[in-house]
Amino acid sequence: MTTTAAAAAAPPSAGLIVTALGVTQIMAWGSSYYLPAVLARPIADDTGWPLTWVVGGLSLGLLVAGLASPFVGRQIHEHGGRPVLIASALLLAAGQLGLALSPNLPVFIAAWLVTGLGMSAGLYDAAFSTLGRLYGQSARQHITTLTLFGGFASTVCWPLSAFFLQELGRRRDPAAG
C-alpha cells in the first residue's frame, strides 16, 4: 500500500471529529429534544394551543425519529455518517423554521415531524454509529466523550433559549422588520 493510500484509509483525527460532533450534539439536542422545556408554555400562551399538543409535538417527533432509525442506520452503513449528519442539520433547521413560523397547530405538528426526522439522523444514535464506522473498537472512548458533550445540551441551551425568548420574544414578526 502506498503512503497516499494508507493516509486515505486512515480515519480522521478523533479529537477533531469528536469535538465537532460534540458541539453539534449540544446544538441538536438543545434545538429539538430540550426545546419544549423552556418554550412550551410561552408557545401555548401566545397561540392559545393546548399545552398538551405543544409538548405532544415532541412526542410525535420522537415517534418519527424511531420509525426512521432503521433507514438512517442503513444510510450510515452504506454512505457513511457525513451525508446523514448533514441531512440532519438541514432537517433540524427546516423543522425549527417551521416551528417558529407555524400559523396554526397542524403546521406546528408537521414541523415537529420534520424535526423528528432530523433527530433520527443527527442525535446520539447516528453520531455513535458514525464513530463506530470510523474507529471500530476504539470508538468506545470517543462515544463516551461525545456523550459527555451531549450532556451539556440543557446546560447550554436552556439559558440561551430563555435569554432569546426574553430578548426577542417567541417569534419575530417578518412584517415588523
Summary of the structure (lengths in Angstrom):
residues: 177
radius of gyration: 18.1
end to end distance: 59.8
largest distance: 65.4
contacts: 560
relative contact order: 0.18
helix: 85%
strand: 0%
